[in-house]
Amino acid sequence: MHRFSRILLIFALGMLAACASAPQSAKVDPATAEKEVAQRVTVLLDRYVRNDQAGVVAMLDPERLVILGTSFEEKVKSPADLRVLMDRDFSQWSTASYSDVRDVDARVDGALATVYFVMNWQAANGPNVPIRMTTTWRKVNGEWLLTQSSSSLPPRF
């Protein structure tokens, strides 16, 4: 019995030492996290308008992905689907731009975040169209990756 008590005591001391030396997870300021994920949206949009397919693909969640475009036919579930979409888009438009990003609402909870916003989108010499977007991001190895996105046009377009 005495030997068993010593083993328990050694085990308890070892556990206490492990707990005391374990790094404490840093508390992340919500405003800082929201700003960080909102900046990822800007990077994604910048890469998209430059038709930087490799850059956009590098920002995608490798485990699960769904991107719903402004038309019901636009449904992306893989990097290959996204490349096909971008090829088609840029073969039609040749250039694109965005401006006036507004109504940004970023929310972060742990490893998931959403960013909602409205922007103006212009393809080649087409009309400047407002688009509403909702994006969901998942933090993987310290980096926010796009896991879901949906965009919609106002009824008049």
Secondary structure by P-SEA (a helix, b strand, c coil): caaaaaaaaaaaaaaaaaaaaccccccccaaaaaaaaaaaaaaaaaaaaacaaaaaaaaccccbbbbbccccccccccaaaaaaaaaaaaaacccccccccccbbbbbccccccccbbbbbbcccccbbbbbbbbbbbbcccbbbbcbbbbbccccc
